[in-house]
Amino acid sequence: MQQILTLVAGPPARGIDNSMLAAACAALAREGASVGAPLWLAERAALDLPFEAAAPARAQAAATAALAAWPIDLLAQPCEGRRKRLLLADMDSTIITLETLDELADFAGVKDKVAALTERSMRGELDFETTLLERVAMLRGLSASALERTWQRVALTKGASTLVRTMRKAGAFTALISGGFSYFSHRVRELVGFDHDEANRLEVADGRLTGRVLPPVMDAAGKRATLERLAREHALPLAATLAVGDGANDLAMIAAAGLGVAYRGKPPLAAAARARVDHGDLTALLYFQGYRAEEFVI
């Protein structure tokens, strides 16, 4: 079966040059692979390098070591089945650039405390559900108007809309699955163009946050269960799914997906994910699937 090594240049690289390509080809050759001609997905920005007779995992490890000096994201995988038909994406620090709970906490005057717990939770040092409930409890009494004020701070990660809209045009079902809050996920779904969203729900009474999350809590197990449920509903094998996130609470869904991607991933996720995007933007996920730049829906 033919394999593909995809290279995606991230800033500050000026593109993929001959020295990068030569290093990748040499790494594959050392693994015993026969390497074909490069297939450009975007001029100087992304390419596919077909190869045979080497295991993808070993080829990827060899190419990663060979290209470590350059800002290149890469993935080796079988060519067959690389275009996925179900996308599940985390929201905070993945599809959007910030952590909405930390920003809400800013309006309650407890951002430093909440952000420190968020960071430890995303690094897998603290239980997600326990820490979520602890952080939300600090918001008790905060005016619900802070939700709208937080929304005004939200910015999309570069490439988010292109990723979702391109995959939808190709027939994929796209879902935003967040350990954050539905107030924001509903809006991000509409702004980006997702088909579906699920997230935690904050309890509000008399115009103020009560400091409680309405059950059930969307945690790591909930994200994986959602991936499996949506795959069943759309009659898809898990091999046809793609999941992307940044934190430890994304580990379970990323491990279960056909292609799991750590986007600027915290250490536990980056170590476990099949693919990593450390340099480029979210369009790297399209290149990993073999989409050419001219197929992108901007």
Order of alpha helices (4+ residues) and beta strands (2+ residues): beta-alpha-beta-beta-beta-alpha-beta-beta-alpha-alpha-alpha-alpha-alpha-beta-alpha-beta-beta-alpha-beta-alpha-beta-alpha-beta-alpha
